[in-house]
Amino acid sequence: MLRSEEKKLREIALQLRYDLLEMIGVGVAGHLGGSSSLAETLAVLYFHQMNFSADRLDDPHRDRLVLSKGHAALIQYAALCEKGCFPREELKRVKTLNGLLQGHPDLSIPGIEAVTGSLGQGLSISLGMALSLRLDKSPARVYAIMGDGEQSEGQLWEAAMAAANFKVDNLTAFIDWNKVQATGPTATIFNIPDLDKKWSAFGWNVIGVNGHDIGQIFGALEEAESVKGKPSVIILDTIKGKSFSFAEGNAAYHNGIFTEEVYQQARKELDAIKEGM
Ligand SMILES: Cc1ncc(C[n+]2csc(CCOP(=O)(O)OP(=O)(O)O)c2C)c(N)n1
C-alpha cells in the first residue's frame, strides 16, 4: 500500500472518531469503546478494500459488511455517512425515535446489509450471503465483524464449522480482540483463551494483526483473498476506546455517558492526533 494511501486512511479513521463524538454528544449513553476499536478496520474496508458505493447500494456484486457486534453501530454509521449513504444531519438524530439511525443496525438504513445486535448471529447471516453469492458466481466478498466477548455465543461456532465444511473462501471474518466486554475484562467474565488455535482447529485460515495498523490490516485482507478453499479470520489486536485516554481499556465507556468536561477532553485528544499527523 502506498504511503499516501495509508495516510489518507489514517485521516479517515480519525474522522470516523470525530463522527463518534458528534453522535454521542453530552448526557446520552453511546457505545464509544467497541466503536473506536474498529475505526482503522472500517476505514480500510469501506475506503480501500470493498467494492461498495453509495450510488450502487443495490449492485448484486457489491461486497457486503455485516457488523455482528451490532452495538458498535455508531462506527458503521460514521463510515456510511462519510461514504455519502445519508446526509450528515442524521448523525445528530442518532438513536432518536424519528431518526434514521437506530441504536442497532437496521435494514432501513442505506448501506446496512443485516439487522444485528443480538450477538452471535452475524457470522451465520454472512455465511448465507457468501454461499448464495458463490452460487451466483459473483466476485463479491462478505466481511463479518465479531467481538471477542461475542465469542461465547454458540451459534457462531456452528457457522464457523459450516463455513469450513463448505470451503467458503469468499467470506472473511474479523474478531475485534479488544479484551474488554460490556462490564469488564473478557478474560474475567467468560475466558476464551487461544482464539487463534480454536479458529484454526475449526478449519479456518487465521491471521493476527495489530488492529490499529492500517498497513497490517490491508496485508491481512490481501492474504485472506488469496487463500482458496477455506474461510479466513483476522484477529484484530485492538484497544477498546482507542484514541480516548479516559476510555482505553475501560469498560465504563463500553456504553458510557460524556459529561461536558469529558466530551471537551475527547475533542482535544482527537485534535492533538490531528496536529501530529
Ligand atoms: C445475545 C446477546 N446477549 C447479550 C447482549 C448484551 N451485550 C451487548 S454488548 C455486549 C458485550 C460484547 O462484548 P464484545 O463482543 O467484546 O464487544 P466489544 O467489546 O467489542 O464492544 C453484551 C453482552 C447482546 N447484545 N446479545
Ligand as a Chemical Component Dictionary entry (heavy atoms), coordinates in Angstrom:
data_LIG
# 
_chem_comp.id                   LIG 
_chem_comp.type                 NON-POLYMER 
_chem_comp.pdbx_formal_charge   1 
_chem_comp.three_letter_code    LIG 
# 
loop_
_chem_comp_atom.comp_id 
_chem_comp_atom.atom_id 
_chem_comp_atom.alt_atom_id 
_chem_comp_atom.type_symbol 
_chem_comp_atom.charge 
_chem_comp_atom.model_Cartn_x 
_chem_comp_atom.model_Cartn_y 
_chem_comp_atom.model_Cartn_z 
_chem_comp_atom.pdbx_ordinal 
LIG C1  C1  C 0 -27.265 -12.407 22.644 1  
LIG C2  C2  C 0 -26.839 -11.165 23.378 2  
LIG N1  N1  N 0 -26.546 -11.228 24.681 3  
LIG C3  C3  C 0 -26.170 -10.129 25.363 4  
LIG C4  C4  C 0 -26.088 -8.917  24.720 5  
LIG C5  C5  C 0 -25.728 -7.666  25.507 6  
LIG N2  N2  N 1 -24.390 -7.174  25.123 7  
LIG C6  C6  C 0 -24.249 -6.084  24.324 8  
LIG S1  S1  S 0 -22.665 -5.718  24.030 9  
LIG C7  C7  C 0 -22.120 -6.987  24.998 10 
LIG C8  C8  C 0 -20.649 -7.243  25.184 11 
LIG C9  C9  C 0 -19.991 -7.614  23.903 12 
LIG O1  O1  O 0 -18.616 -7.715  24.066 13 
LIG P1  P1  P 0 -17.682 -7.748  22.817 14 
LIG O2  O2  O 0 -18.184 -8.762  21.849 15 
LIG O3  O3  O 0 -16.302 -7.957  23.306 16 
LIG O4  O4  O 0 -17.896 -6.329  22.169 17 
LIG P2  P2  P 0 -16.944 -5.040  22.209 18 
LIG O5  O5  O 0 -16.121 -5.099  23.454 19 
LIG O6  O6  O 0 -16.069 -5.152  21.023 20 
LIG O7  O7  O 0 -17.849 -3.871  22.164 21 
LIG C10 C10 C 0 -23.185 -7.690  25.533 22 
LIG C11 C11 C 0 -23.041 -8.860  26.413 23 
LIG C12 C12 C 0 -26.419 -8.880  23.353 24 
LIG N3  N3  N 0 -26.359 -7.753  22.636 25 
LIG N4  N4  N 0 -26.770 -10.011 22.686 26 
# 
loop_
_chem_comp_bond.comp_id 
_chem_comp_bond.atom_id_1 
_chem_comp_bond.atom_id_2 
_chem_comp_bond.value_order 
_chem_comp_bond.pdbx_ordinal 
LIG C1  C2  SING 1  
LIG C2  N1  SING 2  
LIG C2  N4  DOUB 3  
LIG N1  C3  DOUB 4  
LIG C3  C4  SING 5  
LIG C4  C5  SING 6  
LIG C4  C12 DOUB 7  
LIG C5  N2  SING 8  
LIG N2  C6  DOUB 9  
LIG N2  C10 SING 10 
LIG C6  S1  SING 11 
LIG S1  C7  SING 12 
LIG C7  C8  SING 13 
LIG C7  C10 DOUB 14 
LIG C8  C9  SING 15 
LIG C9  O1  SING 16 
LIG O1  P1  SING 17 
LIG P1  O2  DOUB 18 
LIG P1  O3  SING 19 
LIG P1  O4  SING 20 
LIG O4  P2  SING 21 
LIG P2  O5  DOUB 22 
LIG P2  O6  SING 23 
LIG P2  O7  SING 24 
LIG C10 C11 SING 25 
LIG C12 N3  SING 26 
LIG C12 N4  SING 27 
# 
